[in-house]
Amino acid sequence: MRKLALTLGVVLLLSGCKTNPFSGKSTMAFVSDASLFPSSFQQYGEFLKENKVIKGTKDAKRIEDIGNKIRIAAEKWLTANGYPKYLDDYRWEYNLVDDKEVNAWCMPGGKIVFFTGILPICQTDAGIATVMGHEVSHALANHGQQRMSAAMLQQAAAVGLDAATANSKGSTKEALAMAFGLGSQYGVMLPFSRSNESEADKIGLTLMAIAGYNPDEAVNFWSRMAANSGDGGGGSSFLSTHPSNQQRIEDLRKLIPAAKAEAAKFGVTF
């Protein structure tokens, strides 16, 4: 069993990686888009049926229009960098949902939801573009696929631990299992998610800039988000899946010049 788990882990690592055009990194991809996207689309449809989707309003149109501009920006960047077919299997959809939660998300394959609760913090089209660019970037960088792959690798390691401790007495085995659970959760899974968030910020800045929205507004948005959260922009990010607001703002300020330079290649200046 131990050898089987080890073999499975090695096979996954060797066969489940691909290079992402946006990050330039080789990332885990044990689940193909062909398998992931249909499931994502189905879950998205179920979510819409179970929640109040707002249609025909000014805000609903803003979400759709800005989403399309971010999508077009992504297409321009991909085509210019030699990936004209990258988005062929994506099925973009942008919906505004009546919910007080300050949130937005994008599922694999380009299925996006904005909650009405985040609009007062967005305030402007550039604020919406900040959020839209970030959420779209999660899909473009295949972060959902990476997280599923990480979970599969974690599961394989757990099988290996179980086999390795098969002859240990109950309390020892339980302690080892608990240590593994904490180690994998706080040592691997959460930092991996924080990395995804920071990467989505970077890609999102570039996309919003190419789409014609000043990336300086991203700092203003996250400052408002910090004020809304009540942490003044601080707070620890160690046990969080997101960077602290202050860390995010500092990182964005450093990334803005590169985003503007990239947008200038497409004739967009600020």
Rosetta silent file (secondary structure, phi, psi, omega in degrees, C-alpha in Angstrom):
SEQUENCE: MRKLALTLGVVLLLSGCKTNPFSGKSTMAFVSDASLFPSSFQQYGEFLKENKVIKGTKDAKRIEDIGNKIRIAAEKWLTANGYPKYLDDYRWEYNLVDDKEVNAWCMPGGKIVFFTGILPICQTDAGIATVMGHEVSHALANHGQQRMSAAMLQQAAAVGLDAATANSKGSTKEALAMAFGLGSQYGVMLPFSRSNESEADKIGLTLMAIAGYNPDEAVNFWSRMAANSGDGGGGSSFLSTHPSNQQRIEDLRKLIPAAKAEAAKFGVTF
SCORE:     score description
SCORE:     0.000 S_00000001
   1 L     0.000  -42.710  179.658    0.000    0.000    0.000 S_00000001
   2 H   -62.180  -43.593  179.063    2.829    2.397    0.890 S_00000001
   3 H   -64.034  -37.477 -179.920    4.570    1.689   -2.420 S_00000001
   4 H   -63.705  -43.262 -179.863    1.278    2.163   -4.253 S_00000001
   5 H   -64.799  -42.215  179.147    0.727    5.556   -2.652 S_00000001
   6 H   -63.418  -43.623  178.994    4.297    6.623   -3.428 S_00000001
   7 H   -61.904  -41.991  179.168    3.947    5.454   -7.019 S_00000001
   8 H   -61.115  -43.236  179.566    0.654    7.311   -7.356 S_00000001
   9 H   -62.498  -43.040  179.298    2.229   10.516   -6.081 S_00000001
  10 H   -64.105  -43.673  179.163    5.158   10.241   -8.500 S_00000001
  11 H   -61.198  -43.001  179.352    2.849    9.530  -11.444 S_00000001
  12 H   -61.097  -45.340 -178.261    0.683   12.522  -10.560 S_00000001
  13 H   -64.687  -40.429 -176.348    3.678   14.826  -10.342 S_00000001
  14 H   -76.167  -32.806 -173.258    5.209   13.650  -13.602 S_00000001
  15 H  -102.389  -10.735 -171.821    2.024   13.547  -15.675 S_00000001
  16 L  -113.242   45.978  178.326   -0.041   16.373  -14.204 S_00000001
  17 E  -129.186  146.397  173.767    1.795   19.598  -14.958 S_00000001
  18 E  -150.877  156.941 -178.241    1.398   22.262  -17.613 S_00000001
  19 E   -90.081  128.395  178.514    2.727   25.770  -18.227 S_00000001
  20 L   -90.202  131.420 -176.032    0.276   28.623  -17.781 S_00000001
  21 L   -66.402  -28.854 -176.966    0.692   31.483  -20.298 S_00000001
  22 L   -77.518  -39.364 -177.781   -0.205   34.202  -17.787 S_00000001
  23 L   -96.675  -23.313 -175.623    2.174   33.184  -15.017 S_00000001
  24 L    74.339    7.520 -177.620    4.797   31.354  -17.078 S_00000001
  25 L   -97.670  151.889  171.068    4.850   28.724  -14.337 S_00000001
  26 E   -85.751  118.140 -174.145    4.515   24.970  -14.597 S_00000001
  27 E  -120.889  159.780  179.281    1.477   24.169  -12.474 S_00000001
  28 E   -69.166  133.813 -179.440   -0.334   21.058  -11.290 S_00000001
  29 L  -147.392   67.720 -178.731   -3.124   19.952  -13.619 S_00000001
  30 L   -79.319  -13.970  178.622   -4.275   16.464  -12.641 S_00000001
  31 L  -116.057  122.726 -177.316   -7.841   17.294  -13.758 S_00000001
  32 L   -75.036  156.302  174.879   -8.326   18.256  -17.409 S_00000001
  33 H   -58.849  -35.724 -178.872  -10.454   21.205  -18.539 S_00000001
  34 H   -61.422  -30.020  177.735  -12.576   18.710  -20.460 S_00000001
  35 H   -89.188  -37.390 -173.193  -13.510   17.085  -17.143 S_00000001
  36 H   -77.405  -44.189 -173.256  -13.585   20.197  -14.982 S_00000001
  37 H   -61.021  -48.829 -179.763  -15.520   22.683  -17.125 S_00000001
  38 H   -56.552  -40.715  178.184  -18.769   20.691  -17.591 S_00000001
  39 H   -65.085  -41.451  178.430  -19.002   20.143  -13.843 S_00000001
  40 H   -61.553  -45.385 -178.958  -18.287   23.818  -13.234 S_00000001
  41 H   -63.319  -39.628 -179.980  -20.964   24.915  -15.696 S_00000001
  42 H   -64.860  -45.889 -179.956  -23.513   22.593  -14.117 S_00000001
  43 H   -64.133  -37.070  178.299  -22.813   23.853  -10.598 S_00000001
  44 H   -63.314  -44.737  178.596  -23.008   27.444  -11.800 S_00000001
  45 H   -61.031  -40.427  178.570  -26.409   26.806  -13.356 S_00000001
  46 H   -65.415  -39.444  178.288  -27.645   25.230  -10.128 S_00000001
  47 H   -61.750  -43.856 -178.841  -26.404   28.215   -8.132 S_00000001
  48 H   -63.659  -36.773  179.206  -28.283   30.632  -10.379 S_00000001
  49 H   -66.363  -30.402 -174.891  -31.499   28.633   -9.996 S_00000001
  50 H   -93.300   -1.979 -177.965  -31.209   28.746   -6.216 S_00000001
  51 L  -131.508  162.933 -177.437  -30.442   32.471   -5.942 S_00000001
  52 L   -85.168  104.074  179.062  -32.013   35.741   -7.070 S_00000001
  53 E   -88.131  131.029 -178.665  -30.290   36.802  -10.287 S_00000001
  54 E   -94.493  125.720 -179.626  -30.785   40.452  -11.210 S_00000001
  55 L  -126.295  149.521  171.335  -31.453   41.133  -14.872 S_00000001
  56 L    79.058    1.714  178.548  -32.182   44.254  -16.903 S_00000001
  57 L   -94.298  168.813  178.281  -30.931   46.843  -14.411 S_00000001
  58 H   -61.544  -43.213 -179.253  -28.166   49.402  -14.866 S_00000001
  59 H   -66.828  -39.115  178.550  -25.910   47.546  -12.432 S_00000001
  60 H   -62.196  -39.036  179.309  -26.535   44.183  -14.106 S_00000001
  61 H   -69.661  -36.546  177.394  -25.551   45.715  -17.450 S_00000001
  62 H   -60.260  -45.033 -179.651  -22.426   47.254  -15.914 S_00000001
  63 H   -59.998  -44.965 -178.607  -21.309   43.834  -14.672 S_00000001
  64 H   -67.928  -44.454 -178.373  -21.842   42.279  -18.096 S_00000001
  65 H   -64.341  -45.795 -179.117  -20.227   45.136  -20.053 S_00000001
  66 H   -68.156  -37.633  176.210  -17.155   45.354  -17.833 S_00000001
  67 H   -60.004  -42.726  179.143  -16.827   41.572  -17.812 S_00000001
  68 H   -65.892  -36.226  178.272  -16.813   41.512  -21.596 S_00000001
  69 H   -66.590  -39.421  176.807  -14.158   44.236  -21.730 S_00000001
  70 H   -65.848  -40.549  177.515  -11.933   42.241  -19.383 S_00000001
  71 H   -60.828  -45.883  179.804  -12.523   39.115  -21.511 S_00000001
  72 H   -62.318  -38.647  177.651  -11.565   41.000  -24.685 S_00000001
  73 H   -61.468  -42.132  178.421   -8.433   42.275  -22.943 S_00000001
  74 H   -63.461  -42.467  178.774   -7.492   38.702  -22.076 S_00000001
  75 H   -61.963  -42.329  178.676   -8.071   37.604  -25.669 S_00000001
  76 H   -61.094  -46.541 -177.922   -5.881   40.438  -26.966 S_00000001
  77 H   -64.232  -44.720 -178.805   -3.068   39.549  -24.572 S_00000001
  78 H   -63.753  -43.499  179.173   -3.237   35.845  -25.346 S_00000001
  79 H   -62.817  -43.583 -179.440   -3.283   36.382  -29.100 S_00000001
  80 H   -65.230  -25.512 -177.349   -0.352   38.794  -28.904 S_00000001
  81 L  -104.297   15.358  172.099    1.621   36.257  -26.859 S_00000001
  82 L    88.314   21.333  179.467    0.979   33.266  -29.108 S_00000001
  83 L  -127.584   57.626 -174.853   -2.062   31.647  -27.450 S_00000001
  84 L   -65.981  -20.996 -176.569   -5.010   32.518  -29.742 S_00000001
  85 L  -101.697    3.958 -171.185   -6.932   29.307  -28.939 S_00000001
  86 L   -59.228  -34.334 -174.353   -6.476   29.345  -25.171 S_00000001
  87 L   -99.683   12.387 -176.009  -10.033   30.457  -24.397 S_00000001
  88 L   -57.246  -35.222 -176.257  -11.862   28.288  -26.935 S_00000001
  89 L   -92.524   -2.455  178.406  -13.456   26.080  -24.273 S_00000001
  90 L   -76.260  145.985  177.859  -14.418   28.916  -21.957 S_00000001
  91 L  -128.012   86.824 -171.629  -18.097   29.849  -21.756 S_00000001
  92 L   -67.827  138.661  177.216  -18.171   33.340  -20.308 S_00000001
  93 E  -154.949  136.060 -176.268  -21.138   34.452  -18.261 S_00000001
  94 E  -127.690  119.176 -178.017  -21.517   37.400  -15.883 S_00000001
  95 E  -130.742  138.920  174.100  -24.388   37.571  -13.396 S_00000001
  96 E   -96.734  127.585 -176.471  -25.331   39.960  -10.634 S_00000001
  97 E  -117.935  135.376 -179.357  -26.923   38.183   -7.657 S_00000001
  98 L   -73.819  101.465 -178.446  -28.979   39.813   -4.928 S_00000001
  99 L  -159.340  135.661 -177.186  -26.941   39.094   -1.796 S_00000001
 100 L   -75.411  -12.243 -178.616  -25.572   41.377    0.946 S_00000001
 101 L   -62.214  136.484  178.664  -22.292   39.461    1.099 S_00000001
 102 L   -84.839   87.171 -172.751  -19.291   41.534    0.008 S_00000001
 103 L  -161.960  163.428  172.153  -18.006   39.064   -2.527 S_00000001
 104 E  -156.962  155.651  178.590  -17.603   37.982   -6.145 S_00000001
 105 E  -156.101  162.329  178.744  -16.213   34.807   -7.695 S_00000001
 106 E  -134.466  125.569  178.433  -15.395   33.085  -10.957 S_00000001
 107 E   -86.838  160.639  176.881  -15.676   29.344  -11.546 S_00000001
 108 L   -53.358  135.530  179.988  -13.399   27.411  -13.916 S_00000001
 109 L    95.138   -0.509  172.106  -14.352   28.097  -17.519 S_00000001
 110 L    96.042   26.356  179.096  -15.411   31.719  -17.026 S_00000001
 111 E   -98.097  113.295 -168.372  -18.634   31.622  -14.976 S_00000001
 112 E  -116.594  140.778  173.948  -18.762   34.782  -12.864 S_00000001
 113 E  -128.312  132.187  168.883  -21.015   36.005  -10.048 S_00000001
 114 E  -111.693  131.768  172.898  -21.037   39.453   -8.457 S_00000001
 115 E   -89.133  144.246 -179.509  -23.018   39.936   -5.252 S_00000001
 116 H   -59.898  -25.374 -177.979  -24.856   43.238   -4.873 S_00000001
 117 H   -64.162  -20.275 -178.832  -23.121   43.653   -1.505 S_00000001
 118 H   -90.809  -14.880 -175.642  -19.778   44.437   -3.133 S_00000001
 119 H   -62.925  -41.210  178.144  -21.069   47.183   -5.448 S_00000001
 120 H   -61.121  -26.607  177.994  -21.064   50.001   -2.839 S_00000001
 121 H   -82.939  -34.286  175.317  -17.362   49.279   -2.250 S_00000001
 122 H   -62.627  -45.361  178.923  -16.604   49.094   -5.963 S_00000001
 123 L    64.654  -57.636 -173.300  -18.321   52.492   -6.430 S_00000001
 124 L  -113.278  170.570  174.924  -17.001   53.083   -9.961 S_00000001
 125 H   -60.619  -37.233  179.149  -16.596   51.100  -13.164 S_00000001
 126 H   -66.013  -33.443  175.982  -12.863   50.947  -12.406 S_00000001
 127 H   -65.936  -43.330  176.069  -13.690   49.460   -9.013 S_00000001
 128 H   -62.629  -40.843 -179.520  -15.827   46.798  -10.665 S_00000001
 129 H   -63.783  -33.393  176.746  -13.027   46.197  -13.183 S_00000001
 130 H   -60.563  -48.564 -179.617  -10.595   45.650  -10.302 S_00000001
 131 H   -69.108  -44.127 -178.575  -12.764   42.881   -8.900 S_00000001
 132 H   -61.656  -45.924  179.644  -13.685   41.501  -12.317 S_00000001
 133 H   -60.165  -40.727  179.437  -10.066   41.394  -13.455 S_00000001
 134 H   -64.845  -47.939 -177.024   -9.058   39.594  -10.277 S_00000001
 135 H   -68.425  -41.850  176.909  -11.844   36.992  -10.461 S_00000001
 136 H   -60.436  -36.546 -178.851  -11.414   36.371  -14.192 S_00000001
 137 H   -64.365  -32.045  174.993   -7.706   35.882  -13.564 S_00000001
 138 H   -58.348  -41.997 -179.806   -8.447   32.986  -11.224 S_00000001
 139 H   -71.615  -42.167 -177.546  -10.099   31.223  -14.156 S_00000001
 140 H   -66.361  -33.872 -179.765   -7.433   32.197  -16.690 S_00000001
 141 L   -88.982    4.440  176.863   -4.623   30.994  -14.436 S_00000001
 142 L    58.924   39.714 -178.132   -6.499   27.725  -13.770 S_00000001
 143 H   -67.130  -35.293  176.343   -6.431   28.213  -10.015 S_00000001
 144 H   -61.966  -41.310  177.832   -9.467   25.989   -9.493 S_00000001
 145 H   -63.920  -41.038  179.412   -7.701   23.227  -11.380 S_00000001
 146 H   -64.733  -41.389 -178.544   -4.549   23.728   -9.311 S_00000001
 147 H   -66.753  -39.654  176.698   -6.446   23.560   -6.034 S_00000001
 148 H   -64.223  -39.344  179.540   -8.166   20.341   -7.055 S_00000001
 149 H   -65.756  -40.364  178.069   -4.805   18.909   -8.082 S_00000001
 150 H   -63.607  -38.875  178.823   -3.268   19.908   -4.759 S_00000001
 151 H   -64.472  -38.261  177.845   -6.124   18.206   -2.944 S_00000001
 152 H   -64.377  -41.847  179.047   -5.521   15.027   -4.958 S_00000001
 153 H   -65.863  -39.871  178.020   -1.825   15.095   -4.067 S_00000001
 154 H   -62.412  -40.629  179.815   -2.697   15.716   -0.426 S_00000001
 155 H   -65.063  -41.139  178.732   -5.054   12.747   -0.486 S_00000001
 156 H   -62.745  -39.102  178.497   -2.378   10.511   -1.986 S_00000001
 157 H   -65.973  -36.414  179.089    0.028   11.570    0.781 S_00000001
 158 H   -64.497  -38.138  177.106   -2.609   10.796    3.385 S_00000001
 159 H   -62.410  -41.798  179.164   -2.942    7.276    1.971 S_00000001
 160 H   -64.079  -40.480  178.200    0.810    6.875    2.252 S_00000001
 161 H   -63.773  -42.510 -179.223    0.781    8.068    5.880 S_00000001
 162 H   -60.007  -41.974  179.695   -1.994    5.654    6.751 S_00000001
 163 H   -68.503  -38.558 -177.251    0.002    2.765    5.301 S_00000001
 164 H   -69.141  -27.875 -177.681    3.213    3.860    7.043 S_00000001
 165 L  -104.770   16.161 -175.754    1.542    4.010   10.458 S_00000001
 166 L   -58.931  -30.283 -176.923   -0.523    0.849   10.055 S_00000001
 167 L   -98.235    3.539  179.682    1.443   -0.924   12.796 S_00000001
 168 L   -79.672  154.202  177.838    1.510    2.007   15.232 S_00000001
 169 L   -71.860  159.075 -171.742   -0.593    1.983   18.352 S_00000001
 170 H   -47.482  -53.851 -174.715   -3.815    3.945   18.337 S_00000001
 171 H   -65.003  -38.784  179.181   -2.695    7.132   20.112 S_00000001
 172 H   -65.390  -44.410 -179.519    0.534    7.397   18.125 S_00000001
 173 H   -62.936  -41.560 -179.853   -1.240    6.881   14.854 S_00000001
 174 H   -64.766  -39.205 -179.882   -3.857    9.490   15.729 S_00000001
 175 H   -65.392  -42.521  178.428   -1.168   11.997   16.701 S_00000001
 176 H   -64.385  -41.327  179.739    0.706   11.483   13.451 S_00000001
 177 H   -63.493  -40.684  179.541   -2.487   11.796   11.453 S_00000001
 178 H   -65.880  -41.378  179.613   -3.345   15.035   13.278 S_00000001
 179 H   -62.796  -41.730  178.432    0.150   16.416   12.691 S_00000001
 180 H   -63.052  -43.356 -178.349   -0.115   15.573    9.017 S_00000001
 181 H   -60.660  -45.865  179.283   -3.518   17.231    8.783 S_00000001
 182 H   -67.647  -40.870 -178.871   -2.302   20.458   10.389 S_00000001
 183 H   -63.982  -42.313 -178.209    0.946   20.423    8.434 S_00000001
 184 H   -73.215  -34.001 -179.183   -0.717   19.937    5.100 S_00000001
 185 H   -70.625  -53.770 -175.111   -3.454   22.480    5.837 S_00000001
 186 H   -88.148  -20.294 -178.638   -1.333   25.316    7.186 S_00000001
 187 H   -93.156  -21.340 -175.275    1.932   24.405    5.508 S_00000001
 188 H  -126.596  -59.599 -169.063    0.670   23.720    2.009 S_00000001
 189 H   -64.505  -47.183 -177.369   -2.981   24.345    1.223 S_00000001
 190 H   -71.381  -45.401  174.839   -3.447   27.857    2.649 S_00000001
 191 H   -58.632  -35.308  177.405   -0.138   29.333    1.421 S_00000001
 192 H   -60.689  -41.483  179.658   -0.955   27.847   -1.973 S_00000001
 193 H   -68.268  -39.774  177.172   -4.248   29.735   -1.924 S_00000001
 194 H   -62.389  -37.399  177.053   -2.569   32.988   -0.876 S_00000001
 195 H   -61.817  -41.992  177.164   -0.207   32.545   -3.788 S_00000001
 196 H   -59.713  -44.068 -178.246   -3.204   32.199   -6.098 S_00000001
 197 H   -61.674  -45.347 -179.806   -4.724   35.396   -4.733 S_00000001
 198 H   -65.412  -38.402  178.568   -1.548   37.409   -5.260 S_00000001
 199 H   -65.887  -40.027  178.359   -1.138   35.998   -8.758 S_00000001
 200 H   -65.741  -34.916  175.475   -4.734   36.924   -9.622 S_00000001
 201 H   -60.631  -46.124 -177.308   -4.084   40.461   -8.398 S_00000001
 202 H   -64.189  -48.735 -179.872   -1.089   40.779  -10.717 S_00000001
 203 H   -65.690  -41.078 -178.986   -2.848   39.373  -13.793 S_00000001
 204 H   -61.381  -38.632  176.736   -6.017   41.312  -13.005 S_00000001
 205 H   -58.860  -45.026 -179.547   -4.152   44.624  -12.927 S_00000001
 206 H   -63.827  -43.638 -178.551   -2.803   43.981  -16.407 S_00000001
 207 H   -65.317  -43.728 -179.394   -6.204   42.977  -17.775 S_00000001
 208 H   -65.865  -33.945  178.562   -8.044   45.981  -16.351 S_00000001
 209 H   -68.008  -45.488  178.013   -5.335   48.271  -17.740 S_00000001
 210 H   -62.010  -33.379  179.900   -5.534   46.752  -21.238 S_00000001
 211 L   -76.237   -6.112  175.378   -9.338   47.092  -20.991 S_00000001
 212 L   101.258   10.265  179.380   -8.901   50.827  -20.405 S_00000001
 213 L  -104.102  129.332 -175.869   -9.367   51.066  -16.627 S_00000001
 214 L   -63.190  119.486 -178.646   -6.682   52.876  -14.654 S_00000001
 215 L   -65.660  -16.490  174.426   -4.928   50.312  -12.433 S_00000001
 216 H   -57.987  -28.632 -178.185   -4.328   53.040   -9.830 S_00000001
 217 H   -68.142  -17.808  177.225   -8.000   52.545   -8.958 S_00000001
 218 H   -64.118  -38.327  177.526   -7.201   49.057   -7.667 S_00000001
 219 H   -64.272  -41.945  178.960   -5.427   50.640   -4.688 S_00000001
 220 H   -63.322  -41.250  178.927   -8.460   52.834   -4.025 S_00000001
 221 H   -61.466  -49.218 -176.328  -10.773   49.834   -4.156 S_00000001
 222 H   -70.090  -24.427  172.641   -8.702   47.784   -1.704 S_00000001
 223 H   -67.281  -41.218  176.178   -8.413   50.798    0.610 S_00000001
 224 H   -66.121  -38.348  178.080  -12.201   50.939    0.709 S_00000001
 225 H   -62.979  -40.321  178.535  -12.299   47.191    1.263 S_00000001
 226 H   -62.954  -43.660  178.623   -9.890   47.575    4.193 S_00000001
 227 H   -62.982  -38.130 -179.435  -12.071   50.286    5.714 S_00000001
 228 H   -68.383  -34.893 -178.471  -15.137   48.086    5.270 S_00000001
 229 H   -76.765  -16.761  177.172  -13.455   45.112    6.959 S_00000001
 230 L    81.149    8.781 -179.268  -12.557   47.271    9.934 S_00000001
 231 L  -100.685    3.881  177.933   -8.928   46.188   10.051 S_00000001
 232 L    65.247   13.990  179.544   -7.515   49.454    8.747 S_00000001
 233 L    96.222   -5.833 -177.663   -5.693   47.510    6.076 S_00000001
 234 L   -99.260 -145.144 -179.403   -3.737   45.381    8.534 S_00000001
 235 L    96.209  152.701 -178.817   -4.332   42.021   10.097 S_00000001
 236 L   -80.991  140.484  177.388   -2.426   38.780    9.861 S_00000001
 237 L  -106.807    3.404 -172.381   -2.452   36.852    6.599 S_00000001
 238 L   -63.590  -44.665 -179.078   -0.689   33.755    7.961 S_00000001
 239 L  -106.481   37.741 -179.732   -3.794   31.645    8.541 S_00000001
 240 L  -126.940  152.152  176.327   -5.847   33.205    5.788 S_00000001
 241 L   -82.534   -8.047  179.094   -6.440   32.249    2.184 S_00000001
 242 L  -118.978  148.867  172.027   -6.104   35.934    1.240 S_00000001
 243 L   -64.150  156.029  174.726   -3.240   38.359    1.786 S_00000001
 244 L   -63.387  154.858 -179.029   -3.974   41.055    4.379 S_00000001
 245 H   -58.052  -42.580 -179.040   -5.484   44.186    2.864 S_00000001
 246 H   -64.723  -42.989  177.968   -2.398   46.260    3.684 S_00000001
 247 H   -61.708  -40.667  179.976   -0.041   43.714    2.142 S_00000001
 248 H   -62.801  -44.527 -179.591   -2.239   43.571   -0.931 S_00000001
 249 H   -62.766  -44.156  179.111   -2.224   47.353   -1.318 S_00000001
 250 H   -62.017  -42.388 -179.935    1.560   47.521   -0.974 S_00000001
 251 H   -66.102  -40.673 -179.508    2.012   44.770   -3.559 S_00000001
 252 H   -62.599  -42.190  179.496   -0.417   46.417   -5.985 S_00000001
 253 H   -57.935  -38.027  179.935    1.435   49.727   -5.838 S_00000001
 254 H   -71.088  -29.018 -175.265    4.615   47.916   -6.881 S_00000001
 255 H   -87.621  -19.118 -174.492    2.836   46.127   -9.752 S_00000001
 256 H   -58.083  -45.147 -179.659    0.999   49.104  -11.245 S_00000001
 257 H   -57.469  -39.971  179.596    3.917   50.440  -13.381 S_00000001
 258 H   -67.645  -37.168  178.352    4.323   47.042  -15.095 S_00000001
 259 H   -64.066  -42.041  178.920    0.566   46.830  -15.737 S_00000001
 260 H   -66.486  -38.970  179.114    0.583   50.279  -17.350 S_00000001
 261 H   -64.465  -38.812  179.091    3.616   49.357  -19.442 S_00000001
 262 H   -67.480  -41.171  179.187    1.868   46.207  -20.673 S_00000001
 263 H   -64.222  -33.698 -179.821   -1.286   48.169  -21.542 S_00000001
 264 H   -62.624  -27.518  177.486    0.818   50.667  -23.504 S_00000001
 265 L   -64.486  -21.656 -179.190    1.783   47.831  -25.865 S_00000001
 266 L  -105.898   16.153  176.890   -1.905   47.743  -26.852 S_00000001
 267 L    80.685   15.670 -179.277   -2.173   51.511  -27.277 S_00000001
 268 L  -108.952  120.206 -179.795   -3.693   52.188  -23.843 S_00000001
 269 L  -126.417  157.789 -178.718   -2.012   54.888  -21.746 S_00000001
 270 L  -131.024    0.000    0.000   -2.831   56.602  -18.469 S_00000001
